[in-house]
Amino acid sequence: MPIAKNLTEIKSQLPAHVTLVAVSKTKPVADLMEAYHAGQRIFGENYVQELVEKHEALPKDIQWHFIGHLQSRKVKQLAPFVSLIHGVDSFKLLQEINKQAANNNRIIDCLLQIHIADEETKFGLDEEELNDIVTSDDIKILENIRIVGLMGMATFTENQNQIEKEFNHLKTIFDKLRTQNSELKTLSMGMSGDFPLAISCGSTMVRIGSSIFGSR
Ligand SMILES: *Cc1c(COP(=O)(O)O)cnc(C)c1O
């Protein structure tokens, strides 16, 4: 299987400041091990149960990112070990992550998901909802979470201009927010089909699945 070769090929296209999340959802642990042996240590998963099982089965120096849509009632299962939660889109979810992180004596890093696509089906906050969350007094008491950046997904389209516009929109929101909070370092945008464009628009973290592991 060409997983190691695919990884080398992709990494050769990533500037040093861009982190690669290998998106391994639906793929068997043997495939993840192949990526692991090729040096990959950050994996992204969309489903809580699958992530928990893979965490149990695989080496403990892997950093697990949750990149799917997280339901509050499932946070508890991830809280002991998850290293970054990408898709946080409500204050209520932040509160639950904070609570479960505290129960585990941890601080959990989170990205707030911004809705940049043209599709209703994608999750995320608009700019006003984002500002409400980051400027609220309530957030200051959540000592067991750390908001480290933003995440977004572009519209599923062939139209490169539209994708570029959406990525630039997210970058603008990110830069504005950074003037208020210098702790924000991560801008998670870009997948197999659009990561070079995302990087040129300012991405610092790409989430790549099918170009590494093959189609799902
Ligand atoms: C599946 C998924 C990816 C990876 O998609 P590919 O097109 O396979 O690279 C990235 N981000 C999210 C949120 C995903 O659900």
The ligand as a Tripos MOL2 file, in Angstrom:
@<TRIPOS>MOLECULE
LIG
   15    15     1     0     0
SMALL
NO_CHARGES

@<TRIPOS>ATOM
      1 C1        -13.2940   13.5700    6.2060 C.3       1 LIG1
      2 C2        -12.8230   14.9210    6.6220 C.ar      1 LIG1
      3 C3        -11.6110   15.4440    6.1630 C.ar      1 LIG1
      4 C4        -10.7100   14.7490    5.1690 C.3       1 LIG1
      5 O1        -11.2810   14.7390    3.8950 O.3       1 LIG1
      6 P1        -10.4600   14.2330    2.6120 P.3       1 LIG1
      7 O2        -11.1900   14.8520    1.4850 O.co2     1 LIG1
      8 O3        -10.5640   12.7420    2.6240 O.co2     1 LIG1
      9 O4         -9.0630   14.7100    2.7430 O.co2     1 LIG1
     10 C5        -11.2050   16.6880    6.6510 C.ar      1 LIG1
     11 N1        -11.9610   17.3800    7.5220 N.ar      1 LIG1
     12 C6        -13.1430   16.9150    7.9740 C.ar      1 LIG1
     13 C7        -13.9180   17.7330    8.9370 C.3       1 LIG1
     14 C8        -13.6120   15.6830    7.5280 C.ar      1 LIG1
     15 O5        -14.7970   15.2390    7.9760 O.3       1 LIG1
@<TRIPOS>BOND
     1     1     2 1
     2     2     3 ar
     3     2    14 ar
     4     3     4 1
     5     3    10 ar
     6     4     5 1
     7     5     6 1
     8     6     7 2
     9     6     8 1
    10     6     9 1
    11    10    11 ar
    12    11    12 ar
    13    12    13 1
    14    12    14 ar
    15    14    15 1
@<TRIPOS>SUBSTRUCTURE
     1 LIG1         1 GROUP 0 **** ****
